[in-house]
Amino acid sequence: METFYKNKLDETRSALNRKDEEVKSFKQRFNEMETFYKKKLSEMRLEKEADVRCAQIEREHQQRLTEMETFYKNKLDETRSALNRKDEEVKSFKQRFNEMETFYKKKLSEMRLEKEADVRCAQIEREHQQRLTEMETFYKNKLDETRSALNRKDEEVKSFKQRWSRFYNDSFIIAMQFGNEHSGYAFSLTTREAEIDPHTKYWGEEFGLQTPKTLTCILFNEHEEFLNFGYGAKAAYLKMRGQEAKRNYFFEKFTMTLYSKNLNRSATIKAANGKSMKALKVFTEALRYLKDDALRTIGENTAGRKFTASDFTWVLTVPVSRDPSAKQFMREAAARAGIVTKGEDDRLLIPSEAQAASVWCMKLPADGFIAGSHDAVTLEQTPGTKHIVVNCKGGTIDITVHEVLDGGALKELHKASGNDFGGQTVDRKFKEFLREIFCDGVWDEYERNYPSEVQRIMYDFMYFKQVDDDVEISCPFSLGTLAQRRQDIEKFFESVRGASWDEGSIKISKERLRSFFAESLKGITDSLKEILKKHLNMEYILLVGGYAESQILRQHVIDQFGDQCKVLCPYRPQEAIIKGAVMLGRNPAAVASRKSAFTYGFADSETFDPSKHKKEKTFVVQGEEFCGDIFRKLVEEGEDVDWDETRELIFNVLEAKEYHAHVRIRFYRTERRNPLYVDEEGAEEVGSLIVRMPTTRGRKHEVKLNIKFGYTEITVTGTGLVYGSKESAMIDFMTRS
């Protein structure tokens, strides 16, 4: 039984264990089912929410469908209406087409009838065309006759204008002079048949003056705009104080710019305020002022008649400069000032001041001179007479030697020369004298802070230096105040020779005044001695120019050279140049010839000669050796050149290239008399000429050169002898800026 129950117990335990396993398995499945149904429940909840959303979307979708249905219904209605309209248009078009078809059928019938009429009209048309041709020929001939008549009238009018212009230009003359200290003009309105009578404009009436020239000074504002010229410019500048004077541009004695060897269109001049302005603008505005004043003055003295610049021949004198660039510079300034226009270059003469002064002195009678006299009625009536013209100016002393020819014309015997010992040398010595008195920086401070007052002192001294006596100059208040701050003003004069203080004035003894002239007079003496060594039998020395007003200068020349030549100085030596310039305007041939300042030529080539040519300058043309860069002379330095001389020569063109479209001829100058090559030291290119050439090969080409030597320019004309191409060029003397 125990065994039986033990077995039963084991079976029961096994059954319990299986039940436990089943329960465990059931619990596991229950848990899985629970998890599954929870998940399903969750999904069902989400689906319910989705259904709610879908219902909303469905409603919105239904609403949009309704709207679209309405929209497309409307569009369908509009389309039906448009189709109805198109139907009406097609119907209308068909109707118009039928009408047109009927119309053109009718027209076609009419055209058949017209064609028959055209056959009848053809003969009439041919006859009509013939009549038109005859009329056209008739009127063409009439038109040609009318044009010929008009051309003849134009030529008559042109000829009349030329004669009228020549009458006025020969009769009406205005001459202007730019001196370094003074400038002015004179004019003549006499006819060619009458004796010329130059009238000089007098200046300064509003300042209590009456002088034949005004001051060479010009005033611009801070924007470089012209304000005034001459006495007016000086007075306006002297009224300026402090910063106002420093802002504005004041120029005086600026014509020394013309002596620059590097004169060009970009050259500048320094004003009193230390700033610079283009020289060409300064000269242009000065000339414009003188031109306008001259035309206004002449108009006021001829019952208010209106004149223009083109009514006159203009003469513009320039200093005796070794470099022709000064003349070209003044011509360009005159053109910018409206004195002459393009194509009217021959209405402007630019002689040297010495030429003009000499012409005037030749016309003067024996009693027309301050110092000395001559035996003839006039010097122009003494052919063979030789004289030296000494143009004594502010900046320079210019010297020219002339001989009187038969008929009274002048021949230049010596190339124009000169030095820089003019009246401004005396001014400089006077300033050094004032600096010596007001030492320890007093004068320098005064000059720096009161530039307009310094100008006033120098203006007063300009008249004091004409006398040979003690002089007394008023001391400006500002200068006295500056000096008094250092020490008693009398003490400044204790150690200065020839100077004293006299109750507000600076007294200068005659001996000290003469000492200011020593350097200038020595320069004049040395230059005249050099001339007299080369040219014997000089009969006269003519002193002209504003500086010749000085008694000290005139007496010194008489003392030094009076035993060799008669020393003559015309009354009003300041006016000699400007009045002589008027006479040159009437008769440019009064100075028959001048000396060339340079040797001029052009670059050429010639057959190579190993005995005289450089090997490195050779080149080969059609198997033949040539040497290039040869300096072919046109005129030699110091050679006589007539005032309006023309020279002609032939230039052979070497065909170095297969085709020539043009040939360029280059012109050069040098101070050497016999240069070999154009690239030698001292030789410089001054211009070029381009002549068009035919583009044919194997044919000799030649260019005829006509070189015209005038008062001012050298003008070259080149003509191709094969095809007749003609070109002109004016040699540019101004350096490249």
C-alpha positions in Angstrom: 0.0 0.0 0.0 2.9 2.3 0.8 4.3 1.6 -2.5 0.9 2.1 -4.0 0.5 5.5 -2.3 4.0 6.5 -3.1 3.3 5.9 -6.7 0.0 7.7 -6.5 1.8 10.5 -4.7 4.4 10.7 -7.5 1.7 10.7 -10.1 -0.2 13.4 -8.3 2.9 15.5 -8.0 3.6 15.0 -11.7 0.1 15.9 -12.5 0.5 19.0 -10.3 3.7 19.9 -12.0 2.0 19.6 -15.4 -0.9 21.7 -14.1 1.6 24.3 -12.9 3.2 24.3 -16.3 -0.2 24.7 -17.9 -1.1 27.5 -15.5 2.2 29.2 -16.2 1.6 28.7 -20.0 -1.9 30.0 -19.7 -0.7 33.1 -17.7 1.9 33.7 -20.4 -0.7 33.4 -23.2 -3.0 35.6 -21.1 -0.4 38.3 -20.8 0.4 38.1 -24.5 -3.4 38.4 -25.3 -3.7 41.2 -22.9 -0.8 43.0 -24.5 -2.3 42.3 -28.0 -5.8 43.5 -27.1 -4.4 46.6 -25.4 -2.5 47.3 -28.6 -5.6 46.7 -30.7 -7.6 48.9 -28.4 -5.0 51.6 -28.8 -5.1 51.2 -32.6 -8.9 51.3 -32.6 -8.8 54.5 -30.6 -6.3 56.0 -33.2 -8.5 54.7 -36.1 -11.4 56.4 -34.5 -9.6 59.7 -34.3 -8.5 59.2 -38.0 -12.0 58.6 -38.9 -13.0 61.9 -37.3 -10.2 63.6 -39.3 -11.2 61.8 -42.5 -14.7 63.0 -42.0 -13.5 66.6 -41.8 -11.3 66.1 -44.9 -14.2 64.5 -46.7 -16.4 67.5 -45.9 -13.7 70.0 -47.0 -13.1 67.9 -50.2 -16.8 67.9 -50.9 -16.9 71.7 -50.5 -14.0 72.1 -52.9 -15.7 69.8 -55.4 -18.8 72.0 -55.2 -16.8 75.2 -55.8 -14.9 73.6 -58.7 -18.2 72.5 -60.2 -19.6 76.0 -59.9 -16.3 77.5 -61.4 -16.3 75.1 -64.4 -20.0 75.6 -65.0 -19.3 79.4 -65.3 -16.3 78.7 -67.6 -18.5 76.5 -69.7 -21.1 79.2 -70.0 -18.4 81.8 -71.0 -17.0 79.4 -73.6 -20.4 78.8 -75.0 -20.9 82.6 -75.2 -17.5 83.0 -76.9 -18.4 80.3 -79.4 -21.6 82.0 -80.2 -19.7 85.3 -80.8 -17.2 83.4 -83.1 -20.1 82.0 -85.0 -21.5 85.5 -85.5 -18.0 86.7 -86.7 -17.7 83.7 -89.1 -21.1 84.5 -90.4 -20.2 88.2 -90.8 -16.9 87.3 -92.5 -18.7 85.0 -95.0 -21.0 87.8 -95.7 -18.2 90.3 -96.3 -16.4 87.7 -98.4 -19.4 87.3 -100.6 -19.7 91.1 -101.0 -15.9 91.3 -101.9 -16.2 88.5 -104.4 -19.1 90.4 -106.0 -17.0 93.6 -105.9 -13.9 92.1 -107.5 -15.9 90.3 -110.2 -17.3 93.7 -111.1 -13.8 95.3 -111.0 -12.4 92.5 -113.2 -15.0 93.3 -115.7 -14.1 97.0 -115.6 -10.3 96.2 -115.9 -11.0 94.3 -119.1 -12.6 97.4 -120.4 -9.6 99.5 -119.1 -7.1 97.3 -120.8 -8.6 98.2 -124.0 -8.4 101.9 -123.0 -4.6 101.4 -122.0 -3.8 100.3 -125.5 -5.3 103.5 -126.7 -3.4 105.6 -124.0 0.0 104.0 -124.7 0.7 106.3 -127.6 -0.4 109.3 -125.6 2.0 108.2 -122.7 4.9 107.9 -125.0 4.3 111.3 -126.4 3.9 112.7 -122.8 7.2 111.1 -121.8 9.0 112.6 -124.7 7.8 116.1 -123.8 8.9 115.5 -120.1 12.4 114.5 -121.3 12.6 117.6 -123.4 11.5 119.8 -120.5 14.0 118.1 -118.1 16.9 118.7 -120.5 15.8 122.3 -120.9 15.6 123.0 -117.2 18.9 121.1 -116.5 20.6 123.5 -118.9 18.9 126.4 -117.3 20.0 125.2 -113.8 23.6 124.8 -115.0 23.6 128.3 -116.4 22.1 129.6 -113.1 24.7 127.7 -111.1 27.5 129.1 -113.2 26.1 132.6 -112.7 25.9 132.0 -109.0 29.5 130.8 -108.9 30.6 133.9 -110.7 28.7 136.0 -108.2 30.3 134.1 -105.3 33.7 134.7 -106.8 32.9 138.4 -107.2 31.6 138.6 -103.6 34.7 136.7 -102.4 37.0 139.0 -104.3 35.2 142.0 -103.0 35.5 140.7 -99.4 39.1 140.0 -99.9 39.7 143.5 -101.2 37.6 144.9 -98.4 39.5 142.8 -95.9 42.9 143.8 -97.3 41.8 147.4 -97.2 40.9 147.2 -93.6 43.7 144.9 -92.5 46.3 147.0 -94.3 44.8 150.2 -92.9 43.8 149.1 -89.4 46.6 148.0 -87.2 46.8 147.2 -83.5 50.2 146.4 -81.9 50.7 145.1 -78.4 53.8 144.7 -76.3 54.3 142.5 -73.3 57.2 144.0 -71.3 58.4 142.3 -68.2 57.4 145.4 -66.1 55.0 147.3 -68.4 52.6 146.3 -71.2 50.4 148.3 -73.6 49.3 148.8 -77.2 49.1 151.3 -80.0 46.9 151.5 -83.1 46.5 153.2 -86.4 43.4 153.7 -88.5 45.1 155.7 -91.4 44.7 154.4 -94.9 47.6 152.8 -96.7 48.1 155.9 -98.8 48.4 158.2 -95.8 51.4 158.5 -93.5 51.0 156.1 -90.6 50.4 157.8 -87.3 50.4 155.4 -84.3 48.2 156.3 -81.4 49.3 155.0 -78.0 46.7 154.1 -75.3 47.5 156.0 -72.0 46.7 154.3 -68.8 46.0 155.0 -65.1 43.7 158.0 -65.3 41.5 156.5 -62.5 44.7 156.4 -60.3 45.9 159.9 -61.1 48.3 158.6 -63.8 48.9 159.0 -67.5 51.4 156.5 -68.7 51.9 154.9 -72.2 51.8 151.5 -70.6 50.2 149.8 -67.7 51.9 147.4 -65.3 52.5 143.8 -66.5 50.5 142.2 -63.7 47.3 140.2 -63.6 45.0 139.0 -60.9 42.9 135.8 -60.6 40.7 134.7 -57.8 41.2 131.5 -55.8 39.3 129.6 -58.5 41.8 130.8 -61.2 39.2 133.1 -62.7 40.4 136.3 -64.3 39.7 139.5 -62.2 41.9 142.3 -63.5 45.0 143.4 -65.4 47.5 146.2 -65.1 47.0 149.1 -62.6 43.6 147.8 -61.7 45.1 144.4 -60.8 47.8 146.0 -58.7 45.4 148.3 -56.9 43.0 145.5 -56.1 45.9 143.3 -54.8 47.4 146.1 -52.7 44.0 146.5 -50.9 44.0 142.8 -49.9 45.2 141.9 -46.5 46.4 138.7 -44.9 44.6 135.6 -45.9 42.7 137.3 -48.8 46.0 138.2 -50.4 47.3 134.7 -50.0 44.2 133.1 -51.5 44.2 135.0 -54.8 46.7 134.6 -57.6 48.7 137.7 -58.4 51.3 137.6 -61.2 53.7 140.4 -62.2 56.8 140.5 -64.4 55.9 137.1 -65.7 57.2 137.4 -69.2 60.6 136.0 -68.2 58.8 132.7 -68.8 59.4 133.2 -72.5 63.1 132.8 -72.0 62.8 129.3 -70.7 64.6 126.7 -72.9 62.0 124.2 -71.9 59.0 126.3 -72.8 56.0 124.1 -73.4 52.2 124.2 -73.2 52.2 122.9 -69.6 54.7 125.3 -68.2 53.6 127.0 -65.0 54.2 130.4 -63.3 54.4 130.9 -59.6 52.1 133.6 -58.2 52.8 135.9 -55.2 51.0 133.5 -52.9 53.4 130.7 -53.9 50.9 128.8 -55.9 51.3 128.0 -59.6 49.1 128.4 -62.7 49.6 127.4 -66.3 51.6 130.0 -68.1 49.5 129.7 -71.3 46.4 130.6 -69.4 48.0 133.6 -67.7 49.3 134.9 -71.1 46.0 134.2 -72.8 43.9 136.1 -70.3 46.3 139.1 -70.4 46.1 139.2 -74.2 42.3 138.8 -74.1 42.2 141.8 -71.8 44.4 144.0 -74.0 42.5 142.9 -77.1 39.1 143.8 -75.6 40.4 147.1 -74.2 41.9 148.0 -77.6 38.6 147.3 -79.5 36.6 149.2 -76.9 39.0 152.2 -76.9 39.0 152.4 -80.7 35.2 152.1 -80.8 34.8 154.9 -78.3 37.0 157.2 -80.5 35.2 156.4 -83.8 31.7 157.6 -83.0 30.9 154.3 -81.3 31.6 152.1 -84.3 31.8 148.4 -83.6 35.0 146.7 -84.5 35.9 143.0 -84.3 39.4 141.5 -84.1 39.2 140.3 -87.7 39.1 144.0 -88.9 42.7 144.5 -87.9 46.2 143.3 -88.6 47.7 142.5 -85.2 51.3 142.8 -84.2 52.6 141.2 -81.1 56.1 141.8 -80.1 58.2 139.3 -78.2 61.6 139.6 -76.5 64.8 138.8 -78.5 65.0 135.2 -77.6 67.4 132.7 -79.0 64.6 130.1 -79.0 61.7 130.5 -81.5 59.4 128.7 -79.0 58.6 132.1 -77.4 57.0 133.3 -80.6 55.0 130.2 -81.1 53.9 130.3 -77.5 52.6 133.8 -78.0 50.8 132.9 -81.2 49.0 130.1 -79.5 48.0 132.4 -76.6 46.8 135.0 -79.1 44.6 132.4 -80.9 43.1 131.3 -77.6 42.4 134.9 -76.7 40.4 135.4 -79.9 42.9 137.7 -81.7 43.1 135.4 -84.7 41.2 132.4 -85.8 42.2 129.3 -87.8 43.0 130.3 -91.4 43.8 133.9 -90.4 47.4 133.3 -89.2 48.7 135.9 -91.7 46.9 138.6 -89.8 49.2 138.2 -86.8 52.9 139.3 -87.0 55.2 138.5 -84.2 58.5 140.4 -84.6 61.1 140.9 -81.9 60.9 144.0 -79.8 64.4 145.1 -81.1 63.1 144.9 -84.7 60.1 147.1 -83.8 62.2 149.6 -81.9 64.8 149.9 -84.6 62.1 150.6 -87.2 60.7 153.4 -85.1 64.1 155.0 -84.4 64.8 154.9 -88.2 61.8 157.3 -88.7 62.7 159.8 -86.0 64.2 163.2 -86.9 67.4 164.4 -85.3 65.6 166.2 -82.5 63.5 163.1 -81.7 66.2 161.8 -79.2 66.9 162.7 -75.5 70.5 161.7 -75.6 72.6 162.6 -78.7 71.5 163.4 -82.2 72.3 162.6 -85.8 73.0 164.6 -88.9 70.5 163.1 -91.3 66.8 164.0 -91.7 66.1 160.4 -90.5 68.3 157.4 -90.1 66.4 155.4 -92.7 67.8 157.9 -95.3 71.4 156.9 -94.6 71.9 153.5 -96.4 75.0 151.6 -95.1 74.7 153.0 -91.6 75.1 150.3 -88.9 73.7 150.6 -85.4 73.2 148.5 -82.3 69.8 148.4 -80.7 69.9 147.9 -76.9 66.5 147.1 -75.6 66.7 147.9 -71.9 63.8 146.1 -70.1 62.9 144.9 -66.7 64.1 141.4 -67.0 66.7 141.4 -69.7 68.9 143.4 -72.0 68.3 142.4 -75.6 70.8 143.4 -78.2 70.5 143.4 -82.0 72.8 144.8 -84.8 71.2 146.3 -87.9 72.4 147.9 -91.1 70.2 150.3 -93.1 69.7 149.2 -96.7 68.8 151.2 -99.8 65.2 152.2 -99.4 65.4 152.3 -95.6 64.8 148.6 -94.8 66.9 146.9 -92.2 69.2 143.9 -92.4 70.2 142.0 -89.2 74.0 141.7 -89.0 74.4 139.7 -85.8 72.2 137.0 -84.3 70.1 138.5 -81.5 71.7 138.2 -78.1 71.3 139.6 -74.6 71.7 138.9 -70.9 69.6 138.8 -67.7 70.9 142.1 -66.3 67.8 144.2 -66.9 66.0 146.6 -64.5 65.0 143.8 -62.2 68.7 143.4 -61.3 68.5 146.8 -59.8 65.2 145.9 -58.0 66.9 142.9 -56.5 69.8 144.9 -55.2 67.3 147.4 -53.7 65.6 144.5 -51.9 68.9 143.3 -50.6 69.6 146.8 -49.3 66.3 146.8 -47.4 67.1 143.4 -46.0 70.5 144.8 -44.9 68.7 147.6 -43.0 66.0 145.6 -41.5 68.2 142.7 -40.4 67.6 139.9 -37.8 64.7 138.5 -39.8 62.6 141.7 -39.7 62.4 142.2 -43.5 61.8 138.5 -44.1 58.9 138.5 -41.7 57.5 141.6 -43.3 57.8 140.2 -46.8 56.1 137.0 -45.7 53.2 138.6 -43.9 52.6 141.7 -45.9 53.3 140.8 -49.6 51.0 143.5 -51.0 52.8 146.2 -49.1 56.1 144.9 -50.5 54.6 145.3 -53.9 53.8 148.9 -53.1 57.4 149.7 -52.1 58.7 148.1 -55.3 56.2 150.1 -57.3 57.4 153.4 -55.8 61.0 152.4 -56.4 60.3 151.9 -60.1 60.1 155.6 -60.5 62.9 156.5 -58.1 65.4 154.5 -60.1 64.9 156.8 -63.1 66.7 159.7 -61.4 70.4 160.2 -60.6 70.0 161.9 -57.2 69.3 161.2 -53.5 65.9 159.6 -53.0 63.5 159.3 -50.1 61.0 156.4 -49.8 58.1 156.3 -47.3 58.4 153.5 -44.8 55.1 151.5 -44.4 53.6 151.5 -41.0 53.6 147.7 -40.7 57.3 147.6 -41.5 58.1 150.3 -38.9 56.0 148.5 -36.3 57.8 145.2 -36.8 61.2 146.9 -36.6 60.3 148.9 -33.5 59.5 145.7 -31.6 63.2 144.7 -31.9 64.9 148.0 -31.2 64.7 151.8 -31.9 64.3 152.1 -35.6 67.2 154.6 -36.0 69.6 151.9 -34.8 68.8 149.7 -37.9 70.5 152.4 -40.0 73.6 153.0 -37.9 75.8 150.4 -39.8 74.3 150.7 -43.3 76.2 152.8 -45.8 74.3 155.4 -47.7 71.0 155.0 -45.7 69.4 157.1 -43.0 66.1 157.4 -41.2 64.1 160.7 -41.5 60.8 160.8 -39.6 59.1 157.9 -41.3 61.1 157.8 -44.5 64.1 155.9 -45.8 66.7 158.2 -47.4 69.1 156.7 -49.9 72.1 158.6 -51.1 72.9 159.1 -54.8 76.1 157.0 -54.4 74.2 154.1 -52.8 71.5 154.3 -55.5 74.1 154.1 -58.2 75.6 151.0 -56.5 72.3 149.2 -57.1 73.0 149.6 -60.9 76.6 148.3 -60.8 76.0 144.6 -61.7 73.4 145.5 -64.4 75.7 148.1 -66.0 78.6 145.8 -66.0 76.5 143.2 -67.9 75.4 145.7 -70.5 79.0 146.9 -70.9 80.4 143.4 -71.4 77.7 142.5 -73.9 78.3 145.7 -76.0 82.1 145.2 -75.9 81.6 141.7 -77.3 79.4 143.0 -80.2 81.9 145.9 -81.0 84.8 143.4 -81.2 83.0 141.5 -84.0 81.4 144.5 -85.8 83.5 147.5 -86.5 82.3 150.8 -87.9 79.2 151.0 -85.7 77.9 154.5 -85.9 75.0 154.4 -83.3 73.9 152.8 -80.2 70.1 153.1 -79.8 68.8 152.8 -76.2 65.1 151.9 -76.0 62.8 150.3 -73.5 61.5 151.3 -70.1 64.8 150.8 -68.3 66.4 153.3 -70.7 64.4 156.0 -68.8 67.1 155.8 -66.2 69.5 158.7 -66.2 72.2 156.5 -64.6 72.0 153.9 -67.4 72.0 156.4 -70.2 75.0 158.3 -68.8 76.9 155.1 -68.2 76.6 154.0 -71.8 77.7 157.4 -73.0 80.7 157.4 -70.7 81.7 153.9 -71.8 81.1 154.0 -75.6 80.5 157.7 -76.5 84.0 157.9 -78.1 83.2 154.9 -80.4 79.5 155.5 -81.3 76.9 158.1 -81.0 74.5 157.1 -78.2 70.9 157.9 -79.0 67.8 157.5 -76.8 64.4 158.5 -78.2 62.0 160.6 -76.2 59.7 158.3 -74.4 61.9 155.2 -75.0 59.1 153.1 -73.5 56.9 153.8 -76.6 59.6 153.1 -79.3 58.8 149.4 -79.4 55.0 149.6 -79.6 55.0 152.4 -82.2 57.6 150.6 -84.3 55.4 147.5 -84.1 52.5 149.5 -85.7 54.8 150.5 -88.6 55.9 146.8 -89.0 52.2 146.0 -89.3 51.9 148.3 -92.3 55.2 147.2 -93.8 56.6 143.8 -92.6 59.4 144.1 -95.1 60.9 147.0 -93.1 63.2 144.4 -91.6 64.4 142.7 -94.8 66.4 139.9 -93.2 67.4 138.3 -90.0 70.0 135.8 -88.8 68.9 132.2 -88.3 69.2 131.2 -84.6 69.7 127.5 -85.5 70.8 125.2 -88.2 67.6 123.6 -89.5 67.4 120.5 -91.7 65.6 117.1 -92.2 66.5 113.5 -91.9 67.6 112.1 -95.3 69.6 109.2 -96.7 72.3 108.9 -99.4 74.4 106.2 -101.1 76.7 104.6 -98.5 80.3 105.8 -98.6 82.6 103.8 -96.2 85.0 106.7 -96.1 82.6 109.1 -94.4 79.5 107.2 -93.2 78.9 105.1 -90.1 78.5 101.4 -90.9 75.8 101.0 -88.3 73.5 103.4 -90.2 73.5 101.4 -93.4 70.4 99.7 -95.0 69.8 98.0 -98.3 67.2 98.9 -100.9 66.9 96.8 -104.1 70.4 95.6 -103.6 72.0 99.0 -103.1 73.5 100.2 -99.7 72.3 103.5 -98.3 73.2 105.5 -95.1 70.3 106.9 -93.1 69.8 109.7 -90.5 71.8 112.2 -92.7 71.2 115.8 -91.5 70.2 117.6 -94.8 70.5 121.3 -94.1 67.8 123.8 -95.0 69.4 126.8 -93.4 72.6 127.3 -91.3 72.9 129.0 -87.9 73.8 132.7 -88.5 72.7 132.6 -92.1 70.7 135.5 -93.5 67.0 134.6 -94.0 64.7 137.1 -95.7 61.6 138.0 -93.8 59.3 136.1 -96.1 61.7 133.8 -97.9 60.8 130.5 -99.6 63.2 127.8 -100.5 62.5 124.7 -102.6 64.2 121.3 -102.9 63.4 117.7 -103.9 63.2 114.9 -101.4 63.8 111.4 -102.9 61.8 108.6 -101.3 63.7 105.3 -101.1 61.3 102.4 -101.4 62.5 100.2 -98.5 59.1 98.5 -98.2 57.0 96.7 -100.8 54.2 99.3 -100.6 54.2 103.0 -99.5 51.0 104.5 -98.2 52.8 107.7 -97.1 56.2 109.1 -96.3 57.1 110.9 -93.1 59.8 113.7 -93.3 61.3 114.6 -90.0 62.8 118.1 -89.3 65.6 118.9 -86.8 67.5 121.8 -85.5 70.9 122.2 -83.8 73.3 125.0 -82.9 76.1 123.4 -84.9 76.7 124.7 -88.3 77.7 121.5 -90.1 76.0 118.5 -88.4 76.4 115.1 -90.1 73.6 113.1 -88.5 70.2 114.0 -87.0 70.9 112.0 -83.8 74.1 113.9 -82.9 74.3 115.6 -79.5 72.4 118.9 -79.5 70.2 118.0 -82.4 66.5 117.8 -81.6 63.4 117.0 -83.7 61.1 120.0 -84.1 58.4 118.7 -86.4 57.4 116.3 -89.1 55.4 116.2 -92.4 53.4 113.3 -93.7 52.8 113.2 -97.5 50.5 110.5 -99.0 52.2 108.3 -101.6 50.9 105.9 -104.3 51.0 102.2 -103.4 53.0 101.2 -106.5 56.2 99.3 -106.4 59.4 99.7 -108.5 58.7 103.4 -109.3 60.8 106.4 -108.2 58.9 108.7 -105.8 59.8 112.4 -105.2 58.5 115.0 -102.9 59.0 118.7 -103.6 59.5 120.6 -100.4 58.7 124.3 -100.1 60.1 125.9 -96.9 58.8 129.3 -96.0 60.8 131.4 -93.4 58.5 133.9 -91.8 58.7 136.3 -88.8 57.5 133.6 -86.5 57.3 130.1 -87.9 59.0 127.9 -90.5 56.2 126.4 -92.6 56.9 123.4 -94.8 54.7 122.2 -97.7 55.4 118.8 -99.3 54.0 117.9 -102.7 54.2 114.4 -104.1 55.4 114.9 -107.7 53.9 111.6 -109.0 50.3 111.9 -107.7 50.2 115.5 -106.6 49.4 114.8 -103.0 50.0 118.0 -101.1 50.4 118.4 -97.3 51.6 121.3 -95.1 53.1 121.4 -91.6 54.2 124.1 -89.2 57.3 123.2 -87.3 56.5 122.9 -83.6 59.2 124.7 -81.6 57.8 124.1 -78.2 59.2 121.2 -76.2 57.0 118.2 -75.4 55.6 118.5 -71.9 
